[in-house]
Amino acid sequence: MMRSRFPPASAVSPATHDAQTGSSTSSPLLEKTERGDRREQSSLGRRERPSLEVERPRWRGYRPVQTAWLLISTVALLVILAVERRYSNRIPFHYPLPRPVGNTTFAPTSERQIPPYVHYVFGLAPPSEVNQFNFIHYLCLTSAVVELKPEVLYFHYLYEPASWYWQRFKDELARSEMTRLEMVQERDVVEVFGNPVEHYAHKADVLRLEALQKYGGVYLDADVLVVRDLAPLYRLEAVMGMESQPNLDPKLPPSGLCNAVILAKPYSSFISRWIDTYRTFDKTLWAKHSVTTPWDLARAYPTEITVLNKFAFFWPIWDDDSLRVIHRDDRYNFRKAPSLAPTWDAPFACHLWESAAYERYLSPYDPDRIHNRGKKHGPEREEDGASDENSFSREARRFVSDEFRQAWREAKAQGLVDR
């Protein structure tokens, strides 16, 4: 019997029937073939009947979390660039700092960065009745010697004072075994980095920074009364205090840092940067480089300086209402924290603001009046305060010894001193 070359019908049938169970069994190969045929027919059908709808593009790999982080990073980068641009515009000086040079025998340690030196700049103008070394200056320099006990007091001058008070201070310091007086005759500062300097205050601004850069120590204006030791600050590299203004909101930043009190180690980075800003010095801008610039630098380089609040050195401020607090009232205590800031420490010093306060408040003081003060109230109170007890006289009289008072009386009788 000849065998057919075609398989039997049962072999190619898509399904075989099980008579006993009544179920159909499909071949996997045939099922795959049928699915392929259906897909092909469906595809042909779609080509024959094109759809009028536009197929929307699909974003493959869209990750919302990663996208959000990318946006946040971009915004943060823009903010950083904006801040950097702001300060680079305000402080366009980033010159290399000079290499430190040893000018003294002081060796900084972790316990003390600032050497035991005190600096004064005085006598840049020819002596006259207006700028002579007076009783207030004697009080302030004596307070620094008593409270700070410096090894050296550097007196930077162009014209040495000739008053009786200055000679008396030198004699007392010569007898002291604690502090040595070092007289440093300075040059007349007529220019800085090629920029003209005319006003005596600006000349003094330059000299004080040069002295601190070279020697380090504590710079004080001659009208700063020191009321307690600065020892807690000596471990720092540089220190300044905020300067406030009348009616300034305490929540707002200060108007600047006052340069009447500066502490710094030799060749402090902060002082070196500050000196370098004088490349852009403008003599028409009164307080730009002395008050505003150090505040800008402190914000740009906060790790190079410690900024204290306004009560540390410069309270009360220079307006009349504030000056009356210590010269027309006896309730202010230099030894305690101010009532306006009871949680802060007591002041280290008091800037007397001589240029604003001398005629009305400071000139009536003399060695006798500062001791012989009678407390008066109401209508008996004198407007000039010459005979009234007040906070300043109570604090300052401890720097006026009985020996000094007797010597002053004799000098006054001889016409060597007016007040």
C-alpha positions in Angstrom: 0.0 0.0 0.0 1.4 3.3 -1.0 2.0 5.8 1.8 0.5 9.2 1.3 3.1 12.1 1.3 0.6 14.2 3.2 0.1 13.7 6.9 -3.3 12.3 8.0 -6.0 14.8 8.8 -5.7 14.1 12.5 -2.1 15.2 12.5 -2.9 18.7 11.1 -6.2 19.2 12.8 -5.9 22.2 15.2 -7.6 20.2 17.9 -8.3 16.5 18.8 -11.3 15.5 20.7 -11.1 13.2 23.7 -14.1 11.1 23.6 -13.9 10.2 27.2 -13.4 13.7 28.7 -15.1 15.8 26.1 -12.1 18.3 26.2 -10.0 19.6 23.3 -6.2 19.7 23.4 -4.4 22.3 21.3 -0.8 22.0 19.9 1.5 24.9 21.2 3.1 25.2 17.8 -0.3 25.7 16.1 -1.5 28.2 18.7 1.7 30.3 18.1 1.1 30.2 14.4 -2.6 31.2 14.8 -1.6 34.2 17.0 0.9 35.4 14.4 -1.7 35.1 11.7 -4.2 37.1 13.8 -1.7 39.9 14.5 -0.8 40.1 10.8 -4.5 40.3 9.8 -5.1 43.0 12.5 -2.1 44.9 11.3 -3.3 44.7 7.7 -6.7 45.9 8.9 -5.3 48.9 10.6 -3.4 49.8 7.4 -6.5 49.5 5.5 -8.4 51.7 8.0 -6.1 54.6 9.0 -7.0 56.3 12.2 -7.7 60.1 12.2 -6.4 60.5 15.8 -2.9 61.8 16.3 -0.8 59.5 18.5 0.6 61.4 21.6 4.3 61.2 22.2 5.3 59.1 25.2 8.2 60.2 27.6 10.3 57.2 28.1 12.3 57.1 31.4 10.5 60.1 33.0 11.5 60.2 36.7 9.7 63.0 38.7 12.0 62.7 41.8 15.2 63.1 39.9 13.7 66.0 38.0 12.7 67.8 41.2 16.2 67.4 42.6 17.6 68.8 39.4 15.4 71.9 39.6 16.3 72.4 43.3 20.0 72.1 42.6 19.8 74.6 39.7 18.0 77.1 41.9 20.5 76.7 44.7 23.4 77.2 42.3 21.8 80.4 41.0 21.4 81.7 44.5 25.1 81.0 45.3 26.2 82.7 42.2 24.0 85.8 43.0 25.4 86.1 46.5 29.0 85.7 45.3 28.4 88.3 42.6 26.9 90.7 45.2 29.9 90.5 47.5 32.5 90.5 44.8 31.0 93.8 43.6 31.1 95.2 47.1 34.5 93.9 47.9 36.5 93.9 44.7 39.9 93.3 46.5 41.2 89.8 46.7 45.0 90.5 46.6 47.4 88.0 48.0 48.1 88.5 51.7 51.6 89.5 52.8 53.7 86.8 54.5 53.8 87.2 58.3 57.0 88.6 59.6 58.2 88.4 63.2 58.4 91.9 64.6 58.1 91.2 68.3 59.2 88.5 70.8 55.6 87.6 71.4 54.8 83.9 70.6 51.1 83.2 70.0 49.6 80.2 71.6 46.1 78.6 71.6 45.4 80.4 74.9 46.5 83.8 73.6 46.7 85.0 70.1 46.7 88.8 70.8 49.9 90.1 72.4 49.9 92.3 75.6 50.4 95.5 73.8 48.2 98.7 73.7 48.4 101.2 70.9 47.4 104.8 70.7 47.6 107.2 67.7 47.8 110.9 68.8 49.3 114.2 67.9 49.0 114.1 64.1 48.1 117.8 64.0 50.3 120.6 65.4 49.5 121.2 69.1 46.8 123.7 69.9 44.2 124.5 72.5 41.7 122.2 70.7 43.7 119.0 70.3 45.9 119.0 73.4 46.3 116.0 75.7 43.7 116.8 78.4 42.3 115.3 81.6 39.9 113.0 79.7 42.8 111.5 77.7 44.7 111.0 81.0 41.8 109.2 82.5 41.3 106.9 79.5 45.0 106.0 79.1 45.3 105.4 82.8 42.3 103.1 82.7 43.9 101.0 80.0 47.1 100.6 82.0 45.2 99.7 85.2 42.7 97.3 83.6 44.8 95.7 80.8 48.2 95.7 82.4 50.0 95.7 79.1 53.7 95.0 78.8 54.2 97.8 76.3 52.2 100.9 75.5 53.0 102.1 72.0 52.3 105.8 71.6 52.3 106.6 67.9 52.6 110.3 67.2 53.7 113.0 64.7 53.8 115.9 67.2 54.4 114.9 70.8 51.9 116.5 73.2 53.2 119.2 75.5 50.5 119.5 78.2 50.9 119.0 81.9 48.6 115.9 81.8 50.8 114.2 79.2 54.0 114.8 81.1 52.3 113.6 84.3 51.2 110.4 82.6 54.7 109.7 81.2 56.2 110.2 84.7 53.7 107.8 86.3 54.4 105.2 83.6 58.2 105.6 84.0 57.8 104.7 87.7 55.7 101.7 86.8 57.4 98.3 86.7 54.5 96.8 84.8 54.2 98.8 81.6 56.9 100.2 79.3 56.1 103.3 77.3 57.4 103.1 73.7 57.3 106.3 71.7 56.9 105.7 68.0 57.2 108.8 65.8 55.2 108.2 62.6 55.3 109.7 59.2 52.8 112.2 57.9 50.3 110.0 55.9 49.7 112.1 52.8 48.8 109.2 50.5 47.9 105.5 50.7 48.4 103.3 47.7 48.7 106.5 45.6 45.4 107.9 46.9 45.6 111.3 48.6 44.9 111.4 52.4 44.1 114.9 53.9 42.0 114.6 57.0 43.8 113.8 60.3 41.1 111.2 61.2 41.9 109.3 57.9 45.6 109.5 58.6 45.0 108.0 62.1 42.9 105.2 60.4 45.8 104.2 58.3 48.4 104.3 61.1 46.4 102.2 63.6 46.0 99.4 61.0 49.7 99.5 60.2 50.6 99.3 63.9 48.3 96.3 64.5 49.5 94.5 61.4 53.2 94.9 62.5 52.9 94.4 66.3 49.4 93.1 67.0 47.7 94.0 70.3 44.9 96.3 71.3 44.2 99.6 69.6 42.2 102.2 71.6 41.2 105.8 70.8 42.3 108.2 73.4 38.7 108.8 74.5 37.9 105.1 75.3 37.5 104.4 79.0 38.4 100.7 79.8 36.2 99.4 82.6 37.3 95.7 82.7 40.0 93.4 81.5 39.8 92.1 77.9 41.4 88.8 78.8 38.4 86.7 77.5 39.1 88.1 74.0 42.9 87.4 73.8 42.5 83.9 72.5 40.8 85.2 69.3 42.5 86.4 66.1 40.7 89.7 65.7 37.9 91.4 67.5 35.7 94.5 66.8 32.4 95.8 68.1 29.2 96.9 66.3 28.4 100.6 66.0 24.8 101.5 66.5 22.8 104.6 65.5 20.0 106.5 67.2 16.6 104.9 66.8 18.1 101.9 64.9 15.9 98.9 65.0 17.9 96.3 67.1 16.7 93.6 64.6 18.5 95.3 61.8 22.2 94.9 61.1 24.5 97.6 62.5 25.6 100.6 60.5 29.2 99.3 60.7 32.1 98.3 63.0 33.6 101.2 64.9 37.4 101.3 64.7 37.9 103.1 68.1 38.6 99.6 69.6 40.4 96.9 67.6 42.1 93.7 68.9 44.2 91.7 66.5 47.1 89.3 66.4 50.2 90.3 64.4 49.6 90.0 60.7 46.0 89.1 61.1 44.3 88.1 57.8 41.5 90.4 58.6 43.7 93.4 59.2 45.8 92.6 56.1 42.6 92.5 53.9 41.4 95.7 55.5 44.7 97.5 54.7 44.4 96.2 51.1 41.0 97.9 50.7 42.8 101.3 50.8 43.8 100.7 47.2 40.3 102.1 46.5 40.4 104.8 49.2 38.3 108.0 48.5 39.0 110.9 50.8 35.4 112.3 50.2 33.8 109.2 51.9 34.1 110.0 55.6 33.4 106.6 57.2 33.6 104.3 54.3 36.9 102.6 55.0 36.8 103.0 58.8 33.3 101.8 59.6 31.5 100.3 56.6 34.4 98.4 55.0 35.3 96.3 58.1 31.6 95.3 58.4 31.6 94.2 54.8 34.8 92.3 55.3 33.4 90.6 58.5 30.4 89.3 56.5 32.6 88.2 53.7 35.2 86.5 55.9 33.4 85.6 59.1 36.0 83.1 60.3 38.7 85.8 60.4 37.1 88.1 63.0 34.8 88.0 66.1 32.2 90.8 66.1 30.8 91.8 69.5 27.5 93.5 70.1 27.2 97.3 70.5 27.2 97.1 74.3 30.7 95.7 74.4 32.5 99.0 73.6 30.2 101.6 72.2 27.3 102.1 74.5 25.9 104.7 75.1 26.2 106.1 71.5 27.0 109.6 70.5 23.6 111.3 70.4 22.5 113.6 73.2 19.8 111.4 74.6 22.3 108.6 75.1 25.1 110.7 76.4 22.8 112.0 79.2 22.5 108.5 80.4 26.0 108.5 81.9 26.7 112.2 82.3 23.3 113.4 83.8 22.2 110.3 85.6 23.7 107.9 88.1 21.6 104.8 87.5 23.8 103.3 84.7 26.2 100.7 86.0 29.3 100.0 83.9 29.9 96.8 85.9 26.6 95.2 84.9 24.9 94.2 81.7 22.7 97.0 80.3 19.0 96.9 81.1 18.4 96.9 77.3 20.3 93.6 77.0 20.2 91.9 80.4 21.3 88.5 79.0 24.6 89.9 77.6 27.9 90.4 79.4 28.8 93.7 81.0 30.7 96.2 78.8 34.5 96.0 78.4 34.9 99.7 77.6 33.0 102.9 77.0 33.7 105.2 74.1 33.2 108.7 75.3 32.7 110.2 71.8 34.9 113.2 72.5 34.1 115.0 69.2 30.4 115.1 70.0 30.5 115.2 73.8 33.4 117.4 74.9 32.0 120.9 75.1 28.8 120.0 76.9 29.6 116.9 78.9 33.3 116.2 79.2 34.9 119.6 79.6 33.5 120.3 83.1 35.3 117.3 84.6 38.6 117.9 86.5 40.4 115.8 89.2 38.5 117.5 92.1 35.0 117.6 90.5 35.1 114.0 89.6 35.6 113.1 93.3 33.6 115.8 95.0 30.2 115.2 93.4 27.0 116.0 95.4 23.9 114.2 94.4 21.2 116.6 93.4 17.7 116.1 92.1 14.8 118.1 90.7 15.1 121.9 90.5 18.4 121.8 92.3 20.0 119.8 89.5 22.5 121.8 87.5 22.1 121.7 83.7 25.9 121.5 83.0 26.2 118.7 85.5 29.3 120.1 87.1 28.2 119.3 90.6 25.9 116.3 90.1 26.8 112.7 90.8 26.6 110.6 87.6 27.6 107.2 86.3 30.7 108.4 84.5 32.2 110.2 87.5 31.5 107.2 89.8 33.3 104.9 87.4 36.2 107.2 86.4 37.2 108.4 89.8 39.0 105.2 90.6 41.6 106.1 88.1 42.4 109.4 89.8 44.6 108.9 92.8 44.9 111.3 95.7 48.5 111.9 94.8 47.5 112.9 91.3 44.9 115.3 92.7 47.4 117.0 94.9 49.9 117.4 92.0 47.1 118.8 89.9 46.2 121.4 92.5 49.8 122.6 92.7 50.1 122.7 88.9 46.9 124.7 88.7 48.2 127.2 91.3 51.3 127.7 89.2 49.3 128.3 86.0 50.5 125.1 84.4 47.0 123.8 83.8 43.6 125.5 83.3 41.2 122.7 84.2 
